[in-house]
Amino acid sequence: MASRTAVTENRRKAHHRAAGAKRKAANRNKGTTHKFAIHETPAPKATKSK
């Protein structure tokens, strides 16, 4: 059986390793740069002139 100190230290290590994991994964998948206004709406359709 592991000592209480070893258990505590391992818990702390695991907590530090996992800290921010959801936020970091979201940043990797989605990125952190906001959408610029120029990219939010599609370009207007070209119309045929007479």
PyMOL Python script that loads the backbone (N, CA, C, O; Angstrom):
from pymol import cmd

cmd.read_pdbstr("""\
ATOM      1  N   MET A   1       0.844  -1.182   0.000  1.00  0.00           N
ATOM      2  CA  MET A   1       0.000   0.000   0.000  1.00  0.00           C
ATOM      3  C   MET A   1       0.890   1.246   0.000  1.00  0.00           C
ATOM      4  O   MET A   1       1.895   1.309   0.709  1.00  0.00           O
ATOM      5  N   ALA A   2       0.506   2.223  -0.800  1.00  0.00           N
ATOM      6  CA  ALA A   2       1.281   3.458  -0.886  1.00  0.00           C
ATOM      7  C   ALA A   2       1.045   4.313   0.354  1.00  0.00           C
ATOM      8  O   ALA A   2      -0.018   4.270   0.973  1.00  0.00           O
ATOM      9  N   SER A   3       2.061   5.085   0.693  1.00  0.00           N
ATOM     10  CA  SER A   3       1.928   5.965   1.857  1.00  0.00           C
ATOM     11  C   SER A   3       0.951   7.092   1.530  1.00  0.00           C
ATOM     12  O   SER A   3       0.678   7.382   0.365  1.00  0.00           O
ATOM     13  N   ARG A   4       0.440   7.712   2.571  1.00  0.00           N
ATOM     14  CA  ARG A   4      -0.497   8.821   2.380  1.00  0.00           C
ATOM     15  C   ARG A   4       0.171   9.983   1.639  1.00  0.00           C
ATOM     16  O   ARG A   4      -0.467  10.681   0.851  1.00  0.00           O
ATOM     17  N   THR A   5       1.472  10.178   1.906  1.00  0.00           N
ATOM     18  CA  THR A   5       2.203  11.250   1.233  1.00  0.00           C
ATOM     19  C   THR A   5       2.307  10.975  -0.262  1.00  0.00           C
ATOM     20  O   THR A   5       2.098  11.878  -1.071  1.00  0.00           O
ATOM     21  N   ALA A   6       2.626   9.743  -0.637  1.00  0.00           N
ATOM     22  CA  ALA A   6       2.744   9.381  -2.047  1.00  0.00           C
ATOM     23  C   ALA A   6       1.404   9.546  -2.756  1.00  0.00           C
ATOM     24  O   ALA A   6       1.345  10.033  -3.885  1.00  0.00           O
ATOM     25  N   VAL A   7       0.335   9.139  -2.089  1.00  0.00           N
ATOM     26  CA  VAL A   7      -1.001   9.262  -2.672  1.00  0.00           C
ATOM     27  C   VAL A   7      -1.320  10.734  -2.924  1.00  0.00           C
ATOM     28  O   VAL A   7      -1.802  11.103  -3.995  1.00  0.00           O
ATOM     29  N   THR A   8      -1.041  11.565  -1.921  1.00  0.00           N
ATOM     30  CA  THR A   8      -1.317  12.999  -2.051  1.00  0.00           C
ATOM     31  C   THR A   8      -0.502  13.605  -3.179  1.00  0.00           C
ATOM     32  O   THR A   8      -1.039  14.356  -3.994  1.00  0.00           O
ATOM     33  N   GLU A   9       0.776  13.296  -3.239  1.00  0.00           N
ATOM     34  CA  GLU A   9       1.650  13.856  -4.272  1.00  0.00           C
ATOM     35  C   GLU A   9       1.210  13.422  -5.667  1.00  0.00           C
ATOM     36  O   GLU A   9       1.238  14.216  -6.607  1.00  0.00           O
ATOM     37  N   ASN A  10       0.805  12.159  -5.800  1.00  0.00           N
ATOM     38  CA  ASN A  10       0.339  11.676  -7.102  1.00  0.00           C
ATOM     39  C   ASN A  10      -0.963  12.351  -7.507  1.00  0.00           C
ATOM     40  O   ASN A  10      -1.162  12.660  -8.682  1.00  0.00           O
ATOM     41  N   ARG A  11      -1.856  12.585  -6.543  1.00  0.00           N
ATOM     42  CA  ARG A  11      -3.097  13.294  -6.836  1.00  0.00           C
ATOM     43  C   ARG A  11      -2.793  14.705  -7.324  1.00  0.00           C
ATOM     44  O   ARG A  11      -3.391  15.181  -8.289  1.00  0.00           O
ATOM     45  N   ARG A  12      -1.863  15.363  -6.654  1.00  0.00           N
ATOM     46  CA  ARG A  12      -1.502  16.729  -7.048  1.00  0.00           C
ATOM     47  C   ARG A  12      -0.903  16.751  -8.446  1.00  0.00           C
ATOM     48  O   ARG A  12      -1.233  17.623  -9.250  1.00  0.00           O
ATOM     49  N   LYS A  13      -0.018  15.792  -8.744  1.00  0.00           N
ATOM     50  CA  LYS A  13       0.596  15.720 -10.071  1.00  0.00           C
ATOM     51  C   LYS A  13      -0.471  15.535 -11.139  1.00  0.00           C
ATOM     52  O   LYS A  13      -0.431  16.194 -12.178  1.00  0.00           O
ATOM     53  N   ALA A  14      -1.425  14.643 -10.891  1.00  0.00           N
ATOM     54  CA  ALA A  14      -2.491  14.377 -11.851  1.00  0.00           C
ATOM     55  C   ALA A  14      -3.334  15.632 -12.054  1.00  0.00           C
ATOM     56  O   ALA A  14      -3.732  15.952 -13.175  1.00  0.00           O
ATOM     57  N   HIS A  15      -3.599  16.330 -10.971  1.00  0.00           N
ATOM     58  CA  HIS A  15      -4.407  17.545 -11.059  1.00  0.00           C
ATOM     59  C   HIS A  15      -3.681  18.604 -11.879  1.00  0.00           C
ATOM     60  O   HIS A  15      -4.297  19.270 -12.711  1.00  0.00           O
ATOM     61  N   HIS A  16      -2.407  18.764 -11.659  1.00  0.00           N
ATOM     62  CA  HIS A  16      -1.626  19.762 -12.402  1.00  0.00           C
ATOM     63  C   HIS A  16      -1.525  19.396 -13.876  1.00  0.00           C
ATOM     64  O   HIS A  16      -1.564  20.269 -14.742  1.00  0.00           O
ATOM     65  N   ARG A  17      -1.396  18.108 -14.156  1.00  0.00           N
ATOM     66  CA  ARG A  17      -1.298  17.651 -15.546  1.00  0.00           C
ATOM     67  C   ARG A  17      -2.598  17.922 -16.295  1.00  0.00           C
ATOM     68  O   ARG A  17      -2.577  18.303 -17.466  1.00  0.00           O
ATOM     69  N   ALA A  18      -3.729  17.723 -15.619  1.00  0.00           N
ATOM     70  CA  ALA A  18      -5.036  17.854 -16.266  1.00  0.00           C
ATOM     71  C   ALA A  18      -5.569  19.280 -16.230  1.00  0.00           C
ATOM     72  O   ALA A  18      -6.595  19.570 -16.844  1.00  0.00           O
ATOM     73  N   ALA A  19      -4.896  20.164 -15.528  1.00  0.00           N
ATOM     74  CA  ALA A  19      -5.403  21.537 -15.362  1.00  0.00           C
ATOM     75  C   ALA A  19      -5.570  22.210 -16.720  1.00  0.00           C
ATOM     76  O   ALA A  19      -4.629  22.286 -17.509  1.00  0.00           O
ATOM     77  N   GLY A  20      -6.768  22.692 -16.978  1.00  0.00           N
ATOM     78  CA  GLY A  20      -7.038  23.410 -18.215  1.00  0.00           C
ATOM     79  C   GLY A  20      -7.142  22.519 -19.439  1.00  0.00           C
ATOM     80  O   GLY A  20      -7.104  23.025 -20.560  1.00  0.00           O
ATOM     81  N   ALA A  21      -7.269  21.222 -19.267  1.00  0.00           N
ATOM     82  CA  ALA A  21      -7.280  20.307 -20.413  1.00  0.00           C
ATOM     83  C   ALA A  21      -8.449  20.586 -21.357  1.00  0.00           C
ATOM     84  O   ALA A  21      -8.282  20.539 -22.576  1.00  0.00           O
ATOM     85  N   LYS A  22      -9.631  20.877 -20.806  1.00  0.00           N
ATOM     86  CA  LYS A  22     -10.795  21.155 -21.657  1.00  0.00           C
ATOM     87  C   LYS A  22     -10.588  22.451 -22.435  1.00  0.00           C
ATOM     88  O   LYS A  22     -10.877  22.523 -23.629  1.00  0.00           O
ATOM     89  N   ARG A  23     -10.083  23.475 -21.745  1.00  0.00           N
ATOM     90  CA  ARG A  23      -9.842  24.757 -22.402  1.00  0.00           C
ATOM     91  C   ARG A  23      -8.777  24.618 -23.483  1.00  0.00           C
ATOM     92  O   ARG A  23      -8.927  25.153 -24.581  1.00  0.00           O
ATOM     93  N   LYS A  24      -7.702  23.898 -23.170  1.00  0.00           N
ATOM     94  CA  LYS A  24      -6.620  23.708 -24.141  1.00  0.00           C
ATOM     95  C   LYS A  24      -7.107  22.924 -25.362  1.00  0.00           C
ATOM     96  O   LYS A  24      -6.746  23.250 -26.493  1.00  0.00           O
ATOM     97  N   ALA A  25      -7.919  21.897 -25.137  1.00  0.00           N
ATOM     98  CA  ALA A  25      -8.452  21.110 -26.249  1.00  0.00           C
ATOM     99  C   ALA A  25      -9.353  21.968 -27.123  1.00  0.00           C
ATOM    100  O   ALA A  25      -9.303  21.879 -28.350  1.00  0.00           O
ATOM    101  N   ALA A  26     -10.177  22.799 -26.495  1.00  0.00           N
ATOM    102  CA  ALA A  26     -11.063  23.676 -27.255  1.00  0.00           C
ATOM    103  C   ALA A  26     -10.249  24.654 -28.088  1.00  0.00           C
ATOM    104  O   ALA A  26     -10.593  24.929 -29.238  1.00  0.00           O
ATOM    105  N   ASN A  27      -9.174  25.181 -27.516  1.00  0.00           N
ATOM    106  CA  ASN A  27      -8.311  26.105 -28.255  1.00  0.00           C
ATOM    107  C   ASN A  27      -7.653  25.413 -29.443  1.00  0.00           C
ATOM    108  O   ASN A  27      -7.540  25.994 -30.522  1.00  0.00           O
ATOM    109  N   ARG A  28      -7.224  24.179 -29.243  1.00  0.00           N
ATOM    110  CA  ARG A  28      -6.589  23.442 -30.345  1.00  0.00           C
ATOM    111  C   ARG A  28      -7.589  23.181 -31.457  1.00  0.00           C
ATOM    112  O   ARG A  28      -7.258  23.304 -32.637  1.00  0.00           O
ATOM    113  N   ASN A  29      -8.820  22.820 -31.086  1.00  0.00           N
ATOM    114  CA  ASN A  29      -9.830  22.459 -32.081  1.00  0.00           C
ATOM    115  C   ASN A  29     -10.456  23.667 -32.770  1.00  0.00           C
ATOM    116  O   ASN A  29     -10.743  23.628 -33.966  1.00  0.00           O
ATOM    117  N   LYS A  30     -10.662  24.721 -32.023  1.00  0.00           N
ATOM    118  CA  LYS A  30     -11.379  25.870 -32.562  1.00  0.00           C
ATOM    119  C   LYS A  30     -10.473  27.072 -32.825  1.00  0.00           C
ATOM    120  O   LYS A  30     -10.769  27.889 -33.696  1.00  0.00           O
ATOM    121  N   GLY A  31      -9.398  27.183 -32.095  1.00  0.00           N
ATOM    122  CA  GLY A  31      -8.517  28.337 -32.233  1.00  0.00           C
ATOM    123  C   GLY A  31      -8.930  29.443 -31.282  1.00  0.00           C
ATOM    124  O   GLY A  31     -10.007  29.394 -30.689  1.00  0.00           O
ATOM    125  N   THR A  32      -8.067  30.444 -31.140  1.00  0.00           N
ATOM    126  CA  THR A  32      -8.338  31.507 -30.187  1.00  0.00           C
ATOM    127  C   THR A  32      -8.579  32.853 -30.863  1.00  0.00           C
ATOM    128  O   THR A  32      -8.950  33.819 -30.196  1.00  0.00           O
ATOM    129  N   THR A  33      -8.378  32.931 -32.164  1.00  0.00           N
ATOM    130  CA  THR A  33      -8.574  34.191 -32.863  1.00  0.00           C
ATOM    131  C   THR A  33     -10.050  34.363 -33.205  1.00  0.00           C
ATOM    132  O   THR A  33     -10.685  33.453 -33.736  1.00  0.00           O
ATOM    133  N   HIS A  34     -10.589  35.545 -32.892  1.00  0.00           N
ATOM    134  CA  HIS A  34     -12.004  35.795 -33.180  1.00  0.00           C
ATOM    135  C   HIS A  34     -12.210  35.916 -34.684  1.00  0.00           C
ATOM    136  O   HIS A  34     -11.261  36.119 -35.441  1.00  0.00           O
ATOM    137  N   LYS A  35     -13.458  35.788 -35.104  1.00  0.00           N
ATOM    138  CA  LYS A  35     -13.794  35.952 -36.517  1.00  0.00           C
ATOM    139  C   LYS A  35     -13.774  37.434 -36.839  1.00  0.00           C
ATOM    140  O   LYS A  35     -14.341  38.246 -36.108  1.00  0.00           O
ATOM    141  N   PHE A  36     -13.132  37.774 -37.914  1.00  0.00           N
ATOM    142  CA  PHE A  36     -13.095  39.166 -38.336  1.00  0.00           C
ATOM    143  C   PHE A  36     -14.373  39.480 -39.107  1.00  0.00           C
ATOM    144  O   PHE A  36     -14.947  38.600 -39.749  1.00  0.00           O
ATOM    145  N   ALA A  37     -14.814  40.728 -39.044  1.00  0.00           N
ATOM    146  CA  ALA A  37     -16.081  41.141 -39.652  1.00  0.00           C
ATOM    147  C   ALA A  37     -16.113  40.842 -41.147  1.00  0.00           C
ATOM    148  O   ALA A  37     -17.174  40.546 -41.696  1.00  0.00           O
ATOM    149  N   ILE A  38     -14.981  40.917 -41.797  1.00  0.00           N
ATOM    150  CA  ILE A  38     -14.934  40.689 -43.244  1.00  0.00           C
ATOM    151  C   ILE A  38     -15.288  39.246 -43.608  1.00  0.00           C
ATOM    152  O   ILE A  38     -15.711  38.979 -44.732  1.00  0.00           O
ATOM    153  N   HIS A  39     -15.120  38.320 -42.670  1.00  0.00           N
ATOM    154  CA  HIS A  39     -15.364  36.909 -42.954  1.00  0.00           C
ATOM    155  C   HIS A  39     -16.725  36.420 -42.472  1.00  0.00           C
ATOM    156  O   HIS A  39     -17.100  35.284 -42.760  1.00  0.00           O
ATOM    157  N   GLU A  40     -17.459  37.233 -41.759  1.00  0.00           N
ATOM    158  CA  GLU A  40     -18.716  36.769 -41.178  1.00  0.00           C
ATOM    159  C   GLU A  40     -19.839  36.636 -42.193  1.00  0.00           C
ATOM    160  O   GLU A  40     -20.646  35.712 -42.088  1.00  0.00           O
ATOM    161  N   THR A  41     -19.914  37.518 -43.162  1.00  0.00           N
ATOM    162  CA  THR A  41     -20.981  37.430 -44.159  1.00  0.00           C
ATOM    163  C   THR A  41     -20.371  37.026 -45.497  1.00  0.00           C
ATOM    164  O   THR A  41     -19.266  37.458 -45.827  1.00  0.00           O
ATOM    165  N   PRO A  42     -21.072  36.210 -46.261  1.00  0.00           N
ATOM    166  CA  PRO A  42     -20.531  35.813 -47.562  1.00  0.00           C
ATOM    167  C   PRO A  42     -20.510  36.981 -48.535  1.00  0.00           C
ATOM    168  O   PRO A  42     -21.231  37.961 -48.350  1.00  0.00           O
ATOM    169  N   ALA A  43     -19.708  36.883 -49.542  1.00  0.00           N
ATOM    170  CA  ALA A  43     -19.614  37.921 -50.558  1.00  0.00           C
ATOM    171  C   ALA A  43     -20.940  38.020 -51.301  1.00  0.00           C
ATOM    172  O   ALA A  43     -21.611  37.006 -51.491  1.00  0.00           O
ATOM    173  N   PRO A  44     -21.332  39.221 -51.726  1.00  0.00           N
ATOM    174  CA  PRO A  44     -22.590  39.347 -52.467  1.00  0.00           C
ATOM    175  C   PRO A  44     -22.501  38.628 -53.813  1.00  0.00           C
ATOM    176  O   PRO A  44     -21.433  38.550 -54.421  1.00  0.00           O
ATOM    177  N   LYS A  45     -23.624  38.114 -54.259  1.00  0.00           N
ATOM    178  CA  LYS A  45     -23.684  37.409 -55.541  1.00  0.00           C
ATOM    179  C   LYS A  45     -23.537  38.398 -56.686  1.00  0.00           C
ATOM    180  O   LYS A  45     -24.070  39.506 -56.625  1.00  0.00           O
ATOM    181  N   ALA A  46     -22.830  38.009 -57.710  1.00  0.00           N
ATOM    182  CA  ALA A  46     -22.691  38.863 -58.890  1.00  0.00           C
ATOM    183  C   ALA A  46     -24.006  38.841 -59.648  1.00  0.00           C
ATOM    184  O   ALA A  46     -24.602  37.783 -59.849  1.00  0.00           O
ATOM    185  N   THR A  47     -24.451  40.010 -60.063  1.00  0.00           N
ATOM    186  CA  THR A  47     -25.706  40.095 -60.820  1.00  0.00           C
ATOM    187  C   THR A  47     -25.401  40.367 -62.279  1.00  0.00           C
ATOM    188  O   THR A  47     -24.392  40.976 -62.634  1.00  0.00           O
ATOM    189  N   LYS A  48     -26.301  39.897 -63.098  1.00  0.00           N
ATOM    190  CA  LYS A  48     -26.128  40.068 -64.537  1.00  0.00           C
ATOM    191  C   LYS A  48     -26.617  41.467 -64.928  1.00  0.00           C
ATOM    192  O   LYS A  48     -27.758  41.823 -64.636  1.00  0.00           O
ATOM    193  N   SER A  49     -25.777  42.254 -65.577  1.00  0.00           N
ATOM    194  CA  SER A  49     -26.197  43.592 -65.989  1.00  0.00           C
ATOM    195  C   SER A  49     -26.730  43.544 -67.413  1.00  0.00           C
ATOM    196  O   SER A  49     -26.257  42.760 -68.235  1.00  0.00           O
ATOM    197  N   LYS A  50     -27.726  44.394 -67.702  1.00  0.00           N
ATOM    198  CA  LYS A  50     -28.339  44.388 -69.026  1.00  0.00           C
ATOM    199  C   LYS A  50     -27.739  45.420 -69.936  1.00  0.00           C
ATOM    200  O   LYS A  50     -28.150  45.539 -71.090  1.00  0.00           O
TER     201      LYS A  50
END
""", "prot")
cmd.dss("prot")
cmd.show_as("cartoon", "prot")
cmd.util.cbc("prot")
cmd.orient("prot")
